[in-house]
Amino acid sequence: MQSRVLQIDPRDDVVIALANLKKGETLEVNGHAYTLATDVPAKHKFAAKDFAPGDPVHMYGVMVGRAFAPIRRGEAVTVHNLRHDSTEFREYAGPAPWRPPDVSGWTERTFLGYHRSDGEVGTRNYWLVVPLVFCENRNLGVLKEAFEEELGFAQPQVYRRYVAELVKLYREGRTGEISQQPFSEDAAPGDRKKVFANVDGIKFLSHQLGCGGTRDDARNLCGLIADYIHHPNVAGATVLSLGCQNAQVSLLREEIERRAPKPEKPVFIFEQQSSPSEAAMLGKAMQKTFLGLLEAESLRRAPAPISKLTIALKCGGSDGFSGLSANPALGHISDMLAALGGRTILAEFPELCGVEQELIDRSVRKDVADRFIQLMRDYAARAKAVGASFAMNPSPGNISDGLITDAMKSAGAAKKGGTSPVSAVLDYPEYSSEPGLNLLCTPGGDIECVTAQVGAGANVVLFTTGLGTPTGNPIAPVIKISTNTPLANRMSDIIDFDAGPIISGESSIERTATSLLDYILKVASGAARTSAEVHGQDDFIPWKRDVSL
C-alpha cells in the first residue's frame, strides 16, 4: 500500500502529503501520531510541531523559511504562515568525503556518437546558421525556408493543412461545419526523405541581441555562439553579420579560439555591408553551407564510453514531488557519471539559495568554493540593486503545487546534483572541461538556463517537471522527466520518462535512475528521439546577463 505521508530527514519539522489529506485525519510518521488541523493537499506540507512567529522551519534537513504567523501541529504550511529565509553560509573548510555509487555494471557500456577531432563526442550531428545581430534575423529566415523543406528537415505541415481544410469549408459556404471539423496529428504524412542521412538537421538560432547593449553583452553573445559552434553536436556553422554591430566578427573569432586554439570545424562568415547585394550574400551563404553539409554527411556514429557524455541537470514547472522523485533520480545519475568520468552541469543559481553550504563543502578545492561564493553573492547583489531577490523565484505554479519559498524549492532542486564533489564552477558563458559535477551560473528561467547549459557543452539535457513544459533546445536532445505519473499520462506527448513510480512506491530512486540511464544511452546513440525533437521545440534565448530569476 502506498504511503500517504513522508518525512525526508530526521531534522525536518514538516511532513509531506503524498496524497490529499483531510482535516481530522490521524496519521503516523516515524513513530509519531499527527491529527490534521486543516486539509493538506497532495505535495504540500503540514507542521510536525507548533511554530511561533519567527521560528525557523526545516525541510530536507535545511532551513526553508520562517513562520510569520502561529502554525499549529498538524496545520498546513502555506504562503499565509511561512516566508522565505535560509541559513547563512560560511567559508570553505576542506573537501568532504564522498562514497561513489557502484558503477561496475556500466564501465563497459557505450553509446554511438560522433567523434570530433578535439576528442569530444556528439550525440547529434547538426549544422548551425546563426546571426551575430538581430538585424540578420530576416535573412536567417530566408535561409531556413530555402534549406529545410528542400533537404527534408522541415516539420510535417499538419497544422497548416488543417487551416487549409478550414479555409476550404469557408469558401464552400459550409461555415457551420468548422466547429465540427476534427483535427488529428496522426493525419500528418511521414517526414520527407532527407537528402543527408547522417546530418540530423540545420538549426537556425535567431535572437534579439548583438547591438544596442553594452560591450559585455556583445562579448557574452559571441562567447555563447562560440560555445555552440565548438559543441560536439555541431559539425560546422554559417554566420551572418551586418557589419557595424557591437558583436563584431573579430570578437567571435577571439571567442572561438579561446575554446579551440586551432579550430578545425568549418565556419563560414558572411557580412552584408561588405557584399554587393543581399541576394549575392545569401547565394554565397547557400553554396558554402551546402558544401559544409557534404562534409558533415561524411561523419558516422561510432562507439564511445559513457565518460564522453556531458549531461545538463535542469528542472522547470516544478512541484512538491520534484525533490522526492525525479530530481533525486537525476542526482543518482550525476553521481554515476562522476564515478565513470563523465560531466554533469547543475545551474540555476537563484535555485541554489539555502543549499550553498552543502555545495561549498563539496568543492574539491578552496578556489572552486570561493568562486561559487563570489558568483552567488554577486548575483544576489544585482537582484537587490533592482528591488528583487532570490525569494521571488518561485512561480505561481510552483507555489500552488507546494513549493512555498525559494529555499524550499532550492533544497529540492539541488537534489539533481547528487552527492559527488563539485569539480568546477563556471560563469556564463564559459565552456566546461572538468569531469564530474560542474556548477554553472545561470538564471532559473527554463530557456535561458538550458541555452547556457548546452552552450557549456551538455550533449544531453535531463529536464524534470511536475507541471509540464515543452522546453527543448536546437542542438541537444532534452529528455523530459515527469515527477508524477498523472502528469506523464496527461501530457504524454511531451513527457519522455516517468519518475512517478518513486512516489507510488513501485520503484526506488536507484532503479529509476538506472532505467533512465539506459534510455539516455538510446537517445545519445540516436536510437530514440525525444518529444521535444519530434515536435521541433528549438528554444534558444541567450542570457543578456541582466537580473533574471
Buried (B, 14 or more C-beta within 10 A) or exposed (E): EEEBBBBBEEEBBBBBBBEEBEEEBEBEBEEEEBEBBBBBBBBBBBBBBBBEEEBBBBBBBBBBBBBBEEBBBBBBBBEEBBBBBBBEBEEBEEBBEBEBBEBEEBEEBBBBBBBBEEEBBBBBBBBBBBBBBBBBBEBBEBBBEBBBEEBBBBBBEBEEEBEEBBEEBEEEEEEEEEEEEEEEEEEBEEEBEEBBEBBBBBBBBBBEBBBEBEEEBBBBBBBBBBBBBBBBBBBBBBBBBBBEBBBBBEBBBBBBEEBBEEBEBBBBBBBBEEBEEEEEBBEEBBEBBBEBBEBBBEBEBEEBBBBBBBBBBBBBBBBBBBBBBBBBBBBBBBBBBBBBBBBBBBBBBBBBBBBBBBBBBBBBBBEBBBBBBEBBEEBBEBBEEEEBBBBEBBBEBBBBBBBBBBBBBBBBBBBBBBBBBBBBBBBBBBBBBBBBBBBBBBBBBBBBBBBBBBBBBBBBBBBBBBBBBBBBBBBBBBBBBBBBBEBBEEBEEBBBBBBBBBBEEEBBBBBBBBBBBEBBBEBBBBEBBBBBBBBBBBBBBBBBBEBBB
